[in-house]
Structures are given as structure tokens and as C-alpha cells.
Amino acid sequence: MTLDRLVLVAHHERPETPEYSAEVERWCAVHDVEFWMPPQDAERLDLAHCADARPLHDADVVVSLGGDGTMLRSVELLDGHAVPLIGVNLGSLGYLTEVEPDGLTDALDRFALGSEAGEWHIDERMMLDVAVNGVLVGRALNEAVVEKNQSGHTVRLLARIDGDAFTHYEADGLIVSTPTGSTAYSLSARGPIVSPRHRAILLTPVSPHMLFDRSLVLSPDEVVEIEVAGHRLADVAVDGQPTAVLEPGDVVACSPSAATARFVRFGAYRYHQILKSKFGLADR
């Protein structure tokens, strides 16, 4: 593929963001690559001359400058389009990112050479379509969460799998996640860690007030529905972004999406080594 157009999505509050944004802009100018930023990013970083309201999928590559949250926002802005995404880590964890800041221009040089030259490959990640009462409200790279609306109360939720009732949960909430999301909110709720090379759907309760407190690892082709079964309101969030307030009887459906997230990798992706590094695990 040719590299003619590059869009940069950047974290607004990292002090080093303007420096690295300018570095990407200079690289594009030298290599005759059209460069722009979403208006909200450009304006917050005093780079108004780079602002352009064009959709991200007009670009040949998206560079995400920040942490995992910025990667999630980049995927959301791509709205399901299959554009390669290069993640540059300015955060702390960086499960999703590929490049450290000092390797930024080298990564752009290698990407410009093309995948045909063996300089990079695509790491394709499963996503979930999330619908409320039959209306699509978002796509999740990590997870959809149905949780209590009021602090200090649980919420009663009925989980269905492929149309069949599984059980009612009395809990703070339920997480429906992808393998990518197994190291996000699901992990903090004691869910399993699943390699992102798998395709699967994870159903994990949050602080359940019941004896059954286990996560389920389901087929990637199954549909999980969560109905608000009690009298209390609930909230639904997609990849951490509040999406809707649910009333009793409302149903959230999570199903495998035809869209995928496409991350650029410049070497072998060794997930277990990333886990080891992020969790500070030592050899024994």
C-alpha cells in the first residue's frame, strides 16, 4: 500500500504531546504525506492549522499518540473502517500500543516501506457490536458494561445466551468483553486473561451478591443479551464511554462485529511477554 495521507489522534493532556505531534507533522512534510488532526485534538494542542473534520477513514494510516485510552478513541473514531493504526505509547500500561516515543520516526519510515517489504504486519482484533433495544449504540474493542445507576445498590440483570435465559445476577454489573478487553475492566473483576489471538466473548460479573461468581468464556459466535430485570435503573458504557441509561425491561445485546481493529506491529507480538512486563513478573 502507498502512504499518502496520515491522521494523528493525540492525548490532550500529556505535556510531551505537542512535541511528538510536531515530529509527526515534520515527518509528513519531508515525505510529502498529507497530514491532519481531528479538530478537537488540534485545537486543544494549539495546532489549529492541522485541524480537519474529514473522517479518519480517509487516511491510509492513523497514528494514535497517547495510551490505551487514546487507542480506544482512535478505534471509535474509525467507526469500523479497516484502516491500520499505529499506537505510540505516552501512557503507563500501553497494552495496545506498539511504539515508544523515541522510535516514532523509525516506525513511520518502516510503515512507509510497506508490508510487502516485511517491515510490518497487521494484528487484527475482534470487536463487539453493542445494541440497546435493537439499536446499535457502539462497537467495543474492550468491553460493554451494564452496571448499577445508583451508588450503594445492586442491580438485577438477566443474562441470555443465544436467546436462552442463563441466570439472574444480583451484582454491581456485568461485563461483556473481547479477549483484548480481558486485561481491562474484566481483569479487575477477576475475569480470566485471554490471548487476543483468540476469538471469544467473556461474561464477567462485577461484585456479585450470589454464590455463582465465575466468568464465562463463550463462543465468538454467541450473542449475549442483558436485560434490566429489577426495578432500578442501570447504565451501559462502551469502552468506558457512557452510552445510555437503561430502564427496567431494556435489553443490551452484544454480538461479534464484522468490523475489526487493525493494529500495526513491527515485530513478533508476544502477548505473554507483554503481560510479564506490565505486571512486573520475575523469572523464578
C-alpha distance (Angstrom), angle and dihedral (degrees) to the residues before:
residue distance angle dihedral
M1 . . .
T2 3.80 . .
L3 3.78 123.8 .
D4 3.80 109.1 -135.9
R5 3.81 103.1 135.7
L6 3.81 130.2 39.0
V7 3.80 128.6 -179.6
L8 3.80 122.9 -164.3
V9 3.81 123.3 -149.2
A10 3.80 110.0 -167.9
H11 3.79 139.8 -172.4
H12 3.79 108.8 -110.3
E13 3.78 101.0 -147.1
R14 3.80 107.9 42.0
P15 3.80 108.5 107.6
E16 3.81 92.4 -139.9
T17 3.82 94.6 51.9
P18 3.85 96.9 93.2
E19 3.82 91.2 51.4
Y20 3.80 94.3 52.8
S21 3.80 92.9 40.0
A22 3.80 88.6 56.9
E23 3.82 89.0 48.0
V24 3.82 90.8 56.6
E25 3.80 90.9 46.1
R26 3.82 91.4 51.7
W27 3.81 91.6 48.2
C28 3.79 90.3 52.5
A29 3.82 92.0 49.1
V30 3.82 91.9 51.7
H31 3.81 92.5 47.7
D32 3.82 96.0 42.1
V33 3.81 92.3 -116.6
E34 3.79 118.0 150.1
F35 3.82 109.4 -117.6
W36 3.78 133.0 -164.1
M37 3.79 143.7 151.1
P38 3.81 132.3 -146.8
P39 3.83 107.9 -93.2
Q40 3.82 93.9 -116.4
D41 3.81 90.5 56.8
A42 3.79 97.1 42.0
E43 3.80 93.9 48.7
R44 3.80 94.8 47.4
L45 3.81 90.2 51.4
D46 3.83 95.9 45.0
L47 3.79 90.5 -112.4
A48 3.80 96.6 121.0
H49 3.82 91.7 148.3
C50 3.84 87.8 67.5
A51 3.80 95.8 51.7
D52 3.79 118.0 119.5
A53 3.79 127.5 161.2
R54 3.79 94.4 -149.3
P55 3.81 114.6 126.6
L56 3.78 116.5 -97.5
H57 3.78 92.2 -118.8
D58 3.82 89.4 70.5
A59 3.82 86.8 74.4
D60 3.80 128.2 83.3
V61 3.80 90.8 -137.1
V62 3.80 137.5 9.3
V63 3.79 119.2 -142.6
S64 3.80 112.9 -155.5
L65 3.81 111.9 -158.1
G66 3.80 111.9 -167.3
G67 3.77 132.9 38.1
D68 3.77 137.8 -55.4
G69 3.80 91.1 -60.2
T70 3.80 90.7 58.2
M71 3.80 89.4 48.4
L72 3.79 89.7 53.8
R73 3.80 90.7 49.3
S74 3.81 90.6 49.7
V75 3.79 90.8 52.3
E76 3.80 89.9 48.5
L77 3.82 92.0 50.5
L78 3.81 90.5 50.1
D79 3.82 86.9 61.2
G80 3.79 95.4 -152.8
H81 3.82 98.0 -45.0
A82 3.82 116.9 140.6
V83 3.81 99.9 -120.0
P84 3.84 118.2 143.0
L85 3.79 114.8 -110.1
I86 3.81 125.9 -151.9
G87 3.79 113.1 -160.8
V88 3.81 119.0 -153.1
N89 3.79 112.9 -165.5
L90 3.80 117.5 -130.5
G91 3.80 91.3 147.1
S92 3.78 135.2 78.8
L93 3.82 107.3 -108.2
G94 3.79 104.2 27.6
Y95 3.81 98.9 -179.4
L96 3.80 90.7 157.5
T97 3.79 101.9 36.3
E98 3.80 123.8 90.7
V99 3.80 108.7 -169.0
E100 3.80 133.3 58.2
P101 3.83 114.9 -140.3
D102 3.81 95.3 -106.3
G103 3.82 88.9 58.3
L104 3.80 96.0 50.6
T105 3.81 101.2 107.4
D106 3.80 92.0 39.7
A107 3.80 88.7 54.6
L108 3.80 91.0 51.2
D109 3.82 90.7 48.6
R110 3.79 90.9 51.9
F111 3.80 93.7 45.4
A112 3.79 90.5 51.7
L113 3.82 89.8 57.1
G114 3.80 88.3 64.1
S115 3.78 135.2 -124.5
E116 3.80 88.5 -89.4
A117 3.81 87.9 71.3
G118 3.79 89.9 57.6
E119 3.80 92.6 -115.8
W120 3.80 95.4 124.0
H121 3.77 144.2 1.0
I122 3.79 137.7 -160.9
D123 3.79 123.4 -99.2
E124 3.82 103.0 -158.4
R125 3.80 117.3 -154.8
M126 3.78 129.5 -161.0
M127 3.81 119.1 -119.0
L128 3.80 135.2 -166.3
D129 3.80 128.6 -129.1
V130 3.80 108.3 -136.8
A131 3.81 119.4 -157.8
V132 3.80 131.9 178.9
N133 3.79 114.1 -152.0
G134 3.79 89.5 -18.0
V135 3.82 96.9 -49.0
L136 3.82 118.2 113.4
V137 3.81 109.2 -121.6
G138 3.81 101.2 170.8
R139 3.77 151.0 -33.4
A140 3.78 119.6 -105.0
L141 3.78 124.4 -147.2
N142 3.81 90.9 176.3
E143 3.78 110.6 16.8
A144 3.76 153.6 -46.6
V145 3.81 115.2 -126.1
V146 3.79 128.1 -161.1
E147 3.79 107.7 -168.0
K148 3.76 144.5 159.5
N149 3.78 118.1 -68.3
Q150 3.81 96.1 -153.6
S151 3.78 126.2 56.1
G152 3.76 114.4 -121.6
H153 3.80 95.3 27.9
T154 3.77 134.4 89.4
V155 3.78 123.4 -135.4
R156 3.80 126.6 -133.6
L157 3.80 112.6 -130.3
L158 3.79 131.3 178.6
A159 3.81 114.1 -147.3
R160 3.79 119.2 -154.4
I161 3.79 124.9 -172.2
D162 3.79 116.2 -157.1
G163 3.78 89.6 -18.8
D164 3.80 96.5 -51.2
A165 3.79 119.9 112.8
F166 3.81 111.7 -114.1
T167 3.80 105.4 178.1
H168 3.78 145.7 -53.3
Y169 3.79 116.0 -100.8
E170 3.79 124.6 -152.0
A171 3.79 98.6 -161.9
D172 3.75 147.8 117.8
G173 3.79 86.6 -96.0
L174 3.79 149.9 -53.1
I175 3.80 126.5 -101.6
V176 3.79 121.6 -152.2
S177 3.78 107.2 -168.1
T178 3.77 144.3 170.6
P179 3.82 123.1 -128.7
T180 3.81 86.9 -97.1
G181 3.80 88.3 55.9
S182 3.79 92.9 50.2
T183 3.83 88.5 92.0
A184 3.82 93.2 47.5
Y185 3.82 127.4 63.5
S186 3.80 92.3 -26.7
L187 3.81 90.0 61.4
S188 3.81 92.0 55.3
A189 3.82 87.8 52.9
R190 3.84 89.3 55.2
G191 3.77 95.2 -102.1
P192 3.82 120.9 155.0
I193 3.80 123.7 -88.6
V194 3.81 108.7 -119.1
S195 3.80 125.4 -170.6
P196 3.81 110.6 -111.9
R197 3.80 88.0 -131.3
H198 3.79 86.6 75.3
R199 3.77 125.6 80.5
A200 3.79 109.6 -138.8
I201 3.78 142.9 126.8
L202 3.81 119.4 -126.0
L203 3.80 123.5 -155.1
T204 3.81 111.9 -164.4
P205 3.81 127.4 173.7
V206 3.81 120.0 -138.4
S207 3.82 113.5 -135.8
P208 3.81 94.9 -27.3
H209 3.82 116.9 -157.0
M210 3.80 92.7 -146.5
L211 3.78 139.2 74.9
F212 3.81 94.1 -104.5
D213 3.80 104.6 76.6
R214 3.80 102.4 149.0
S215 3.78 129.5 123.8
L216 3.77 119.6 -121.6
V217 3.81 122.2 -139.4
L218 3.79 106.0 -154.4
S219 3.77 137.2 -173.3
P220 3.81 113.8 -83.9
D221 3.79 89.2 -123.6
E222 3.80 95.9 57.9
V223 3.80 123.6 100.6
V224 3.80 119.3 -134.9
E225 3.79 117.5 -154.7
I226 3.79 123.3 -171.0
E227 3.79 118.2 -165.4
V228 3.79 124.0 -167.3
A229 3.79 97.0 -123.2
G230 3.79 102.8 172.1
H231 3.78 132.6 64.6
R232 3.82 96.5 -98.2
L233 3.79 127.4 91.8
A234 3.81 121.0 -112.4
D235 3.80 136.0 -160.8
V236 3.78 128.6 -133.9
A237 3.80 122.9 -153.3
V238 3.80 129.1 -176.4
D239 3.81 115.2 -151.4
G240 3.78 89.8 -18.5
Q241 3.80 95.9 -50.2
P242 3.83 116.9 118.7
T243 3.78 106.8 -119.1
A244 3.82 110.7 169.2
V245 3.79 145.8 -11.8
L246 3.79 110.8 -120.9
E247 3.78 126.5 -145.7
P248 3.80 126.2 -156.6
G249 3.80 109.0 -69.4
D250 3.81 95.2 25.7
V251 3.80 115.4 130.9
V252 3.81 129.6 -149.1
A253 3.81 114.0 -159.8
C254 3.81 122.1 -163.2
S255 3.80 118.0 -168.2
P256 3.80 136.0 162.8
S257 3.80 110.4 -82.4
A258 3.78 126.4 -133.6
A259 3.82 85.6 -138.3
T260 3.80 121.9 81.9
A261 3.79 134.8 -170.0
R262 3.81 111.8 -116.7
F263 3.81 114.4 -152.6
V264 3.80 121.6 -171.2
R265 3.81 113.8 -127.4
F266 3.79 123.6 -170.8
G267 3.78 97.0 -165.5
A268 3.78 142.7 8.5
Y269 3.80 110.5 -42.8
R270 3.79 106.5 -133.7
Y271 3.76 104.3 -174.8
H272 3.81 96.3 -177.1
Q273 3.80 90.3 54.8
I274 3.80 90.5 51.8
L275 3.80 89.7 51.7
K276 3.77 90.3 49.0
S277 3.79 91.5 52.2
K278 3.81 96.9 43.6
F279 3.80 93.5 48.2
G280 3.80 95.1 42.1
L281 3.80 93.1 -122.0
A282 3.79 114.3 174.3
D283 3.79 128.2 -152.7
R284 3.80 113.1 -101.9
